[in-house]
Amino acid sequence: MQIRTGDTFDPVVALLDHHVTAARAQTAPGSAHALDLAGLRSSDVAFWTGWDDEALVATGALKALSAGHGEVKSMHTLQTARRRGYGGQMLRHIITEARARGLKRLSLETGSWDYFKPAHALYQAHGFVLCGPFEGYAEDPNSLFLTLDLTGG
């Protein structure tokens, strides 16, 4: 997979719309925190797309929360491209970028429902551990919060 600095144009918009729609459909009202297009275009967000030849297969973003803390956002793999390692490649790219930017911690929020179990497994396989709410999130039984300490090897 080739990872490129993202832009919010078709077919990216269509995949992002699907991501937000699916996340909201699988999450209780008020508990979905996926970024919309305006959020992805914010100056504190770096956004990437993953391509298999000329086919868009994945997205991912890094939101700066503070000088030492970032958040993984908009992680999504095209349904027909899942289980091929694209999500892991995108997550490793985000982790590498976070370290290169001098971040000490990388966190994320995802849904707690069964629909999100593959995401939980992906994040935990890359060293993320459960944590409490961070940076404006509130305790929510529909959310799972994870964090990764970037100061180690």
Buried (B, 14 or more C-beta within 10 A) or exposed (E): BEBEEBEBEEEBEEBBEEBBEBBBEBBBEEBBBBBEEEBBEEEEBBBBBBBBEEEBBBBBBBBBBEEEBBBBBBBBBBEEBEEBEBBBBBBBBBBEBBBEBEBBBBBBBBBBBEBBEEBBEBBEEBBBEEBEEBEEBEEBEBBBBBBBEBEEE
